[in-house]
Amino acid sequence: MQQYAALVGAVLGGLFTFLLVRAGERHRQRREQRSRWDAERLAAYVEYGTAVKRVVRVASGMARTRGLSHSSEAVPLDRGRTELADAAAARAVTWESVLLLGHPETVRAARAWHQTVWQLEFFARGVLTSEASWVQALSEFERTRDEFYQCARRDLGMAGYLPPALWPPRWFDRLGAEQREQLVAAGIHRVSPAAG
């Protein structure tokens, strides 16, 4: 009888050891997979953000060429159309990774961001032309950009919130009246920091 008890004890001990090792292994695999997907999501979010900002840079430069205020360098319209099409195509490609890997809240914020950027593209193409609407569109762009980055940070487990952009920057207040007027005339000083 003692032999059976020892045999049962050894079998149960082996079974419990197996189950504990197996559970530990599964936990380690899930943690590694989560870490790998976090790295993939981070790359997708960064590539997407970079692609959207490229569209905005070109669109803002074209809008500046059309007489709208912005700190971007003016972009000749012929060159800008080609660059804008290339930038929009690159954004569309990176969007697919966000759709595949992104948290639903981040996907929603990314969609809102690029839909706002489409509005900037309409200004670049001359479909929309109002300076007041342009300023409002830049403000919407900034709000949706910040929301995207906040959602992405939350999805990646990063604590804290993005600090608000300061505009005009502190150095602007130290300029003389003539220097300020030159910057405003050149479109450098604007109501909102869209290039930020």
C-alpha positions in Angstrom: 0.0 0.0 0.0 2.9 2.3 0.8 4.3 1.7 -2.7 1.0 2.8 -4.3 0.9 5.9 -2.1 4.4 6.7 -3.1 3.6 6.0 -6.8 0.5 8.2 -6.7 2.4 10.9 -4.9 5.2 10.8 -7.5 2.6 10.8 -10.4 0.7 13.7 -8.8 3.9 15.6 -8.1 5.0 15.1 -11.7 1.6 16.2 -13.0 1.5 19.3 -10.8 5.1 20.2 -11.9 4.1 19.7 -15.5 1.0 21.9 -15.1 2.9 24.6 -13.4 5.7 24.6 -15.9 3.2 24.6 -18.7 1.2 27.5 -17.2 4.5 29.5 -16.7 5.5 28.8 -20.3 2.1 29.9 -21.6 2.3 33.1 -19.6 5.8 33.8 -20.9 4.7 33.2 -24.5 1.7 35.5 -24.1 3.9 38.2 -22.6 6.4 37.8 -25.4 3.6 38.0 -28.0 2.1 41.0 -26.4 5.6 42.7 -26.4 6.1 41.8 -30.0 2.6 43.2 -31.0 3.3 46.4 -28.9 6.5 46.9 -31.0 4.6 46.4 -34.2 1.8 48.8 -33.1 4.4 51.4 -32.1 6.0 51.1 -35.5 2.6 51.3 -37.3 1.6 54.4 -35.3 5.0 56.2 -35.9 4.9 55.4 -39.6 1.3 56.6 -39.9 2.0 59.8 -38.0 5.0 60.5 -40.1 3.0 59.9 -43.3 0.1 62.2 -42.2 2.6 64.9 -41.3 4.1 64.7 -44.8 0.7 65.2 -46.3 0.2 68.2 -44.0 3.6 69.7 -44.8 2.9 69.6 -48.6 -0.7 70.7 -48.2 0.3 73.6 -46.0 3.0 74.7 -48.4 0.6 74.7 -51.3 -2.0 76.6 -49.2 0.7 79.2 -48.4 1.4 79.5 -52.2 -2.4 80.2 -52.5 -2.1 83.0 -50.0 -3.2 81.3 -46.8 -1.2 82.0 -43.7 1.2 79.3 -42.5 4.8 78.9 -41.4 5.6 76.3 -44.1 7.7 77.2 -47.0 5.5 77.9 -50.1 5.4 74.9 -52.4 5.0 75.5 -56.2 1.5 74.1 -57.1 2.7 71.9 -60.0 5.3 70.2 -57.8 2.9 70.2 -54.9 0.2 68.3 -56.7 2.7 65.5 -57.4 4.1 65.5 -53.9 0.6 65.6 -52.3 -0.5 62.6 -54.4 2.6 60.7 -53.3 2.2 61.7 -49.7 -1.5 60.7 -49.7 -0.6 57.3 -51.2 2.0 56.7 -48.6 -0.4 57.7 -45.8 -3.0 55.2 -47.2 -0.4 52.4 -47.1 0.5 53.1 -43.5 -3.2 53.3 -42.6 -3.6 49.6 -43.4 -1.1 48.7 -40.6 -3.0 50.9 -38.1 -6.3 49.3 -39.1 -4.8 45.8 -38.7 -2.8 46.4 -35.4 -4.4 49.4 -33.7 -6.7 49.5 -30.7 -10.2 50.5 -31.8 -10.0 53.8 -30.0 -6.7 54.6 -31.7 -8.1 53.6 -35.1 -11.1 55.9 -34.5 -8.7 58.8 -33.6 -6.5 58.1 -36.6 -9.5 58.1 -38.9 -10.6 61.5 -37.5 -7.1 62.8 -38.0 -6.7 61.9 -41.6 -10.3 63.0 -42.4 -9.3 66.4 -41.0 -6.2 66.4 -43.1 -8.3 65.8 -46.2 -9.8 69.3 -45.5 -6.3 70.7 -45.6 -5.8 69.0 -48.9 -8.9 70.8 -50.3 -7.3 74.1 -49.4 -4.1 73.0 -51.0 -6.0 72.2 -54.2 -7.8 75.5 -54.1 -11.3 73.9 -53.6 -11.6 75.7 -50.2 -10.1 79.2 -50.0 -11.4 81.1 -46.9 -8.6 82.2 -44.4 -11.0 81.9 -41.5 -11.9 78.3 -42.5 -8.2 77.6 -43.0 -7.4 78.7 -39.5 -10.3 76.6 -38.2 -9.1 73.6 -40.2 -5.6 73.9 -38.7 -7.1 74.0 -35.2 -9.1 70.8 -36.0 -6.0 69.2 -37.4 -4.1 69.9 -34.1 -6.9 68.7 -31.9 -7.3 65.4 -33.9 -3.5 64.9 -34.1 -3.2 65.3 -30.3 -6.2 62.9 -29.8 -4.5 60.3 -32.0 -1.2 60.5 -30.2 -3.0 60.4 -26.8 -4.9 57.2 -27.8 -1.7 55.6 -29.2 0.2 56.4 -26.0 -2.6 54.9 -23.9 -2.7 51.8 -26.2 1.0 51.3 -25.7 0.7 51.7 -22.0 2.5 55.0 -21.7 1.4 57.1 -18.7 0.6 60.8 -18.8 -0.8 63.2 -21.2 0.9 65.3 -24.0 1.7 68.8 -22.8 -0.2 71.5 -24.7 1.7 73.3 -27.5 2.7 76.8 -26.6 1.9 79.3 -29.3 3.2 81.8 -29.9 6.5 80.5 -28.4 8.0 82.5 -25.6 10.7 84.0 -27.8 8.1 85.7 -30.0 7.2 88.0 -27.1 10.8 89.1 -26.8 10.9 90.4 -30.4 10.6 94.0 -31.3 7.4 95.3 -33.0 9.2 95.5 -36.4 10.5 91.9 -36.1 7.0 90.7 -35.1 5.4 92.5 -38.1 8.0 90.9 -40.5 7.2 87.4 -39.1 3.5 87.9 -39.3 3.8 89.3 -42.9 5.9 86.2 -43.8 3.2 84.0 -42.4 5.5 82.7 -39.6 3.3 83.8 -36.8 -0.1 82.3 -37.0 -3.0 81.7 -34.7 -2.3 78.0 -34.2 0.9 75.8 -34.3 -0.1 73.4 -37.1 3.4 72.5 -38.0 4.1 71.5 -34.3 
